[in-house]
């Protein structure tokens, strides 16, 4: 059974990573062929960095992802603090309401936000673009922050805040010095999850973006509707390598922290 399980795991990994490997190989292909490798070249990477549309979309995507993640982290953390102070029944109701955007299909969220922006556009001269994209990303990011921060409140001693005040801390100082360090892992996780979802989102962005402000997934989609350029292969390869580097660094930091805390033996 163990051998069968390993074979199954190997097949799953092959199914997941062979397409990425093929994409990386053909990003160095001399021609535009997607089936025949005719020679090695770096021209597609050079062309990628000279493609103003892709670079502009990439910069726009990063700005929106960072802005939405920071704002969502602040709003989500404040919301989690308020929810944590509620009684059991209202707390359960609010948490269920908060989880609806996570469970809700993205296309429903995208269309709903589009209709909302159209309603305000007719009355407040609101144009589809950076502002609508940012609001949309904040909307679906906040629930993920709450989802990550709330468990940290549940793990924390409920009387630690009051104890800090009894020992002379002001309410703000008690929160900053006692509560915030306890929930910080959840806050960081919420930020990273928000950033990841904002960076990756296509459906909601497709319905809420304008001609003046588009994210990278939308730009790639519009390019693939005509013909897939090897520049897309080059861009996907760079993104894949960056993700791998981030994961390696993250795991190294976590391992070092575990070694320092004595949870794991070094080596």
N, C-alpha and C positions, 0 to 999 in steps of 0.2 A: 504493500500500500504506500509505503514511504517513497519507493522508486517511482510509482505511478504519479504521486503528488508532485515530485520534482520534475517529471516530464511535463505535467500539466502546467506548472509554474513557468518552465522554460518556453513552452508554446505561447503562453500569455505574454511573456516579456518580448518574445520575437514579434508577436502581433502588434505590440505597442511601439516597439523601438525600430523595427526594420524600416517602416516608412520614413522615420526621422533620419535614419542613416542614409537612405536613398536620397532624401532631400539635401543632406549635407554634401554627399558625393557630387550631385548634379549642380550644386552651387559653384563648383569649380570647373564645370564643363565648358569647353571652348565654344560650343554652339548652343542654340536654344533647344536642342533635342532633349526630350524627357525620357528617352528609351535607349539612346546610344551615346556612350561616353567617348567623345572624339579627341579629347586632349585637355591638359590641365591649364587653367588660366585664373587670374585674380581680377579680370576686367569687370566682372559683374559686381564685385565689392567696390571697385573704384566708381563705377556708374551709380551704384547705390548712394554713395556719399555725395554725388553730384546731382541727385534727383531731388529737386526742391520740394515737390509734392510730398514725397515720403518723409523727408527730414522735417518738414513743417508739421506733418501729421504726428510724427513721433514726439516732437517737442510739445505739441499741443496735448497729446495723450499724457505725457509725464506731468505737465503743469496741472491738468485737470485731476489726475490721479493723486498727486501730492496734496493739492488744495482740498479736494473732497475728503481725503483720508484724515487730514489734520482737523478740519471742521467737524467731520463725523466723530472723530475720537473725542473731541471736547464735548460735543452734544451728547454722544452716547454715554460717556462717563458720568456727566451730570444727570442724565436720565436714569442711569443705573443707581446713582446715589438716592434719587427721589423714590424710585421703585423699591429699593431696599428698606426705606423707612415706612413703607405702607404696611397695612395689616394683611393677614393671610389671603382673604378672599379678593380684595381689590388688587393685590399683588399678582395673584394667579390670573385674574382677568386681563390686566395690563400686559403681562408676559405673553399670554396667548394672542392678544392683539398685535404685540410687537413681532411675534413670530410669523404673522400672516405674510408680510412682504418676502420673507425667506422661502416660504412654501409656495407662494403665488407664482404661477408661470411668468417668465420674464416678458413675454409678449403682451400679457394683460397689463403688467406694470408699465411697459413702454407705451402702449396705446392710451392708457388712462392718463399718464403724464402728458402725452402729446395733446389730448383733448383739453386738459387743464391749461396748458400753455396757450393753446389756440383761444380759449375763453378769455384769458388775461391779455393776449395779444391784441384782441379787438377793443379792449377797454383801457389798456395802459401802455400802448405802443411798444409792447414787448416783442422782440425779434428772436427767432430761433438762432442759437449760436452758442457762444461760450457760457453765457449765464444759464440758459436752459439746460445745457449739458451738466454744468456744475451742480445745479439744484437736483437734477435727476440722479446723479451719482451719490450725492449726499443722502438722498431719500432711501436708496437701497443699501447704503453703507452703514447707516446708523444702527439698524437691527443687529448687524454682525458684531458691532462694538459692544452693544448691550449683552449679547449672547456670550461674549468672552469675559466681560467684567463681572457679571452677576455671580458666577460660580466662586469668584475670589471673595466676594462679600459673604457668601454662604460658608466658606472655609475659615473666615476670620472670626475671632472672638467678638461677639456683638457688644460687649461692654468695654472694649479697648479704647474707644473714642471718649466715653465718659470718664474712664480711668485717667486718660491723658489730661482732661480738663480738671479733674480733681487734684492732679499733681501740679497745676499752675499754668497749663497751656491755654491759650485763647482758642476759640472754636476754629479759626482759620489755621493757627499753628498746629493744633492737634490733628487736623485733617492732613496738612502738608507733611508733618513729621511722622505721623503714626499710621493713618489710614492709607494715604497715597502709596507709600512703599509696599504695603500689603497687597494692594490691588494692581500695582504696576505691571506684573507679568501679564495680567489680563488686558490692561490698557495697550501694552506693546503688541500683544497677539491680535487685538482688535484693529489696531492701526495697520499691521502687516496684512491682515485678511482684507481690510477695506482697500488697501493699495492694490492688492492682487486682483480683486474683483473689478476695481475701476480700470485697471490696466488691461484687463482681459475682456471687458464687457463689449458686446456687439449689439444685441437686440434692443436694449433700452436706449443706447446711444444712437442707434439707427433712426428711431422714432423722434428723438428730441434734439438732434443736431441740425445745423443749418449749413448753407453753402459756404459761409465764412469760417466755420469752425467744425472740423471733422477729426475723429480719432483715427488711430492707425488701423484698427480692425475694419473700419468702414472704408478706408482708402484701399486696403488690400482686397476687400470684397469687390469694390468697383473696378479694380484692375483685373481680377480673376474673371469677371463677367465678359471681358474682351478676350484676353489671352494671358496666361500665366507667364510672366517674365522671370528669367533666372535671377533678377534682382530680388524678387520675393524669396527665392531660395536662400540667397545670401543674407537677407534680413532675418529670416527665420533661424538660420544657423547662428547668427550673432546673438539673437534672443535666447536660443537654447543654451549656448555656451555661458552667457551671463547668468542664467538660472542655475546651471550646474555649479558655477563658481560661488554664487550666493548660498546654495545649499551646503557646499563643502565648508565654507567659512562659518555658517550658522552652526553646523554640527561640531566643528572644531571649537567654537566658543562655548557651546553647551557642554562639550566633553571636558574642557578646561575648568569650567565652573563646577562641574560635578566632581572633578579631581580635587579642587580646592576645598569643596565642602565635605570631602571624605566619603562621598557616595560610591565612587568608582576608583579602583586602583589604577595608577598610571601605568601605561604600556598595555 
